[in-house]
Amino acid sequence: MSEPIYTQGSFFVEHQLTSSADLTETVRNSSADPRKSQLTKKPYTSADPNTTTPHNTLQVYKSELITFMEKHEERLWPNPKTRQNTTARIRRFDEFSNHSELRVSEITVLHIYDWLDDERQRGLSGSSINRYGAAMSSILGFAVEAKLRSDPVKLRYVKEFARKRYLTNIEVARLIGFFKDSGDDWMADMCYVAVNTGMRLGEILSLGKVNSGILYSHNKEAQVQDDCVYLPAHITKTSHERYVSCNPDVRKACLRLVDSISENFTHRKFYDRWEEARMRIAPNDKEFVFHALRHTCASTMANELKTNTLIIAEQLGHRNIQTTNKYVHSKPEHKAQFAGMMNIGGSEIRIE
């Protein structure tokens, strides 16, 4: 058996194949640039007739970028969900056009923009485009540290407009009531916890046990304590541990979710139930999403409870106050209340 072919900027990994039909050994066609050559196949025969090694093997091409990413992904993205999402985006870049043929040092902003333009045409939102671009900036920035390229990429990001949707008290009551009436008490508890703590969906799911195949799983990492929920660093978006304050009623809902999430939750069931609620409460509103409950919590803390922004940021797990400001929305009733109280210089004005 011939040795696997290695060329600078490209890598091969051998995989054993079980089918004998049309199985072939990967070889390169002759080409001026070996990294741009196509892969063809031909039958493989073991050099040792007495070997027990399968007679068919396939050498699979793996780009320099993907090999570099797989070697360092746990170092770069300790949070499992962040690592899963980020590496998936980098793989999409690698699979686009001829990008898998590029060495890490050859990737330019134009390669990234071509890929992002294609993703945008496929329907990705501006915020998703920014996350895809950030994934490439992250891996290429580390490549600079590793001396695989001389400079990082500097991308121009799509301007994001902060989501302004929060739920009114009436909408929250209707939402929770809908799930209670439908027999989905676990959904009602999830909404109640989200709107009163500002916890993200993934953080709430970590109260229970969720098996989601290769995507992600939660295994009761979040811990319900006397007056708060403890979130360990590896399940938070910022990779920093957090203590989320809660009142006794919210604590009871969290304790119920420890078992009810494990018994009831699947991603399909959750989003189907949420869509049913949206069609009943806000049928034409695409911003009526579960994450809006997090915005509702922040806005309530700021408007009704007059909570300091630093405390809101700590409760929501924001490392940057500017991020918190995107979550706090002024409510019309409070604007009206404020306007009614404004009377500066009124005693000096005479209305004829």
N, C-alpha and C positions, 0 to 999 in steps of 0.2 A: 504494500500500500504506500502510495506517495505521501510525503509530508504535506500538511496543510499549507496553503499559500499565504504568506504575510507580505503585505506591501505597506509602505509608510502611509498612514492615513486610512487604512482599512484593516479589518480584522475578520477572521473566520472562526466559527464555532462548530464542532462536529456534533451531529445528532444522529442517533440510530433510528432507522426506519423499519417498520414492521411489514409493510406491503412489498411484494416482490414485483409488482407490475410497474413497468416503466421507471424503475428506480435507477438512479444514475449518480455518478460522482461529479461534483461541481468542478468545472475547469473554466479558465478564462479564455475568451477569444483573443486573438492577437489584435492589438490596438495600439495606437500611438501613445495614448495615455492609459496605463493599466487600471487606474482608478475609475475610468469611464467605460470600461469594457463590460459587456453583457455576460451573464452567467449561463453556461450550458451544462448538460448532464450526460454522463455515459456510465455503463454498468461498472461496478466495482467488484473485483475478485480478490479474495484474500491471498496474500503471498504464501501463507502457511496452510496447506490443505487440511491439516489436522486441527486448526484453530476452531474454537467454539464461538468466535466473534461473528455476529450476523454478517452476511455477505453483502449487505447494502448499507451504505452510509451516505449522508448528505452534509456537505459543508455549507453552512449558512452565513451569508455576509452580514457583518455588523460594523457600522460606521465608527469612526474614531470618537465622534461626539457621544454616541450611545454607550460605547465602552467606558469612556471617561465618566459619564453620568452615573452608570451603574456601580462603578467603583467607589464613588464618593457621595452617593445620594443620601445615605444615612447621616453623614457628617454635615451635609448642606441643609437638609430638611429633617430635623429630628422628629417633628410631629408626623405621625403616620398618614393622616389624611392630607396634610399639606404636601408630603412627599408623593403620595399617590397622584394627586391632582397635577402637581408641577411636572413630574416625570412624564405623565400622559401628554401634556402639552408639548414638551420637548420632543417626544416621539412623533407627534403630528408634524412638527417642523421637519424632522428628519425624513419622514415619509413623503413630503411634498416635493414635486419636481425631481431634480437630481441632487437634492441636498445631502443625501446619504453618501454621495461621492466626495463631499467637501471635507478637507481637513479642518480641525477646529480653528486654526490660524487663518483659514481662507473665508470664513463666514463673515459677511459684512451686513450693514444695516439694510442694504438693498435686498439681500436674500430674505431677511426677516420681514421687510415691508411687502415683498411679493407674496409671501406666505400669508401675512395678516390680511392683505387685500382679498386674497382668495377666501379666507375664513369669513371676512365681512360679507362677501357676496353669498356665502352659504347661510347667512342669517345671524351671525354672532353679533351681540350687542357691543356698544362701545366699552362698557366696563369689562366684558369678557375679553375683548381685543387687548385691553390694557393688561389683564392678567396673563394672557398668552405671551405678550411682549416681555412682561416682567420675568417670566420663567426663563426666557432666553437670555435676558440681561443677567440673571442670577448665575446661570451655569457658565456663561462666557466671562463674567467678572471673576469667578473662581478660577477659570482657565488662565487668566492673567496672573493670578497669584501662583499658579502651578507652572508658570513660564511656558505655557503652550501657545500663547499669543501675546502680542506686545501691548495691546490696548483694549479696553472694554468697549462695548457698543453703547452709543447714546441715542436712545429712541425718543421720538416726539409722540407723546401719548395723546389719546383721544380725550378731549375735555369731558369729564363726567359731571352730570347733573345729579345732585343728591336726591334720593327718593324723599318726597315730601308727604307721603301717605302715612297717616296714623289712623287708628280707629277711634271713633267717638264712643262715649260710654254706652250709648244705645246699641251701636254695632257690636261692641264686646258682649253685651248682655244677650243679643240675638244669636251671636256666634256660639257662645257657651250653651245657651238654651237649645239651639238646633242640635248640637251633639248629644246633649242629655236626652232630648226627646227621641233621637234616633237610636238610643241605646249604646252610643259610643262614649261612655263615661271617660275612657282613657284619653280620647281626643279633647274632651272638655277640660280634663285636668292639665293636659299639655298646654292648652291655650291659657288657662288660669295661671299656671306657673310662669309662662313666657311673659304675659302682660304685667305680672307683678314683680318679676325679678329681672327682666331684660336678658335672660339667658338665651343663647342661640339654640337652634333646633338640635344640632349635634351634641351640645352640652346637656340638654334635657334628656336626649336618648341615652346618654351615658349613665343615667340613673338606673337603667335596666340592662338587659342583655339582648343584643340584636345581632343576628347572624345574617350578613349580606353577601355571602359568597366571597368573590375576590375583591369586591368593592371596598368594604370597610366593615368593621364589627365593633360593637360596644359591649363591654363586659362589666357593668356596674362599677365603673371607675369613679364616678361622682359619689361623694359620701354625704348623706344627710346628717347634719349635726344639730345641736340644740336650737340655734337661732340662725343658722346659715347652711349653705350647701358648699362643700369644699370641692373645687375642681383642680385636679393635679395638672401640672404644666403640660404633659404630653397630650391632653385632650383639648386644650384651649387654642384658639387661633393664633395668639401671640406667643405661645410656648412659655407662658408665665402662669404659675399657680394663682388661684383666685378664691376668695371667700365671698360668696354671694348671699347677702342678707335676705332673710325672709321672715314673715310673721307666722304665728302658729297655724293658721288655716292653710297657708301656702306650704308650710312644712308637712302638714298632713297629706296634701295633694302629692307632694314629692314622694312621700313614703308609699302612697298607693301606686305611683308610677313604677316603683322598683319592680313590682310584680306584673302590673298590667301592661307595661311596655313589652316585657318578655313574652307575655301571653298573646298580645294582639297586634303588635306593630310589624308591618312590612312597608316598604317604600311605596308599593303599588296601592295598598289599602289606604295609607295615609294621604297620598295625593288625590286619590279618588274621592275620599271623604271630604277633603278640603275643597275640591272643585264643586262638589254638591252644595257645600255651604256657601261658596262664593256665588254660585248661580242663584241661590235663594236670597242672599243679602245684598250683593253688589254685582249683578250679572254682567255689566259692561265695564267693569273696573279691573284692568289687568294688574294694577298695583295692590289689589287686595290679596296679599300674600302673607304667609305665616311670619315672615321677617318683619312685617309692619307692626306686629305686636311688640317687638323690641323697640321700635320707634315710639310706639304709644307709651311704653314704660318710661322712656327717657323724657318725653314731652310732659307726662303727668308729673314726674319728679320736679321738673323745672317750673311748670306753670302752676299747678295746684299746691305742691308741697314746698315750692321756693327753695329747692335743694341746690347747694353749691355745685358748680360744674365739675369740680375736682372729685366730689363724691359720686356724681353720676358716672364720670369716666371710670372710677374704681369699680363701681357696681357692674358696669357693662363690660369691663375688661379692655378699655381703650388705653393705649400707650401715649396717644396724642390727643390733646384737647380739641384740636381742629376736627378730628374724627367725631368726637362727641357732639360738637356744634352742628354737624350734619344730621344728627339724630334728634335734636331738640327743635320742635316746631311750635311757633306761636299759634294759639287757638283763637278763633274769632271772638268767642265769648269773653276771653281775657283782654283782647284788644278793646272791645266795647266797654268793659269795666274800667280799663285804664283811661279811655277817652272821657268817660263820665266823671272821673276824679280829677281831671286836669282843669285847673281854673287859675292859672298863674296870671296875676294882674287883673283878675275879674272885678275886684272892688274898685278899681280905678276907671272901669268902663261904664259909660252910661248909655243904655239903649233907649233911643227916642221912640 
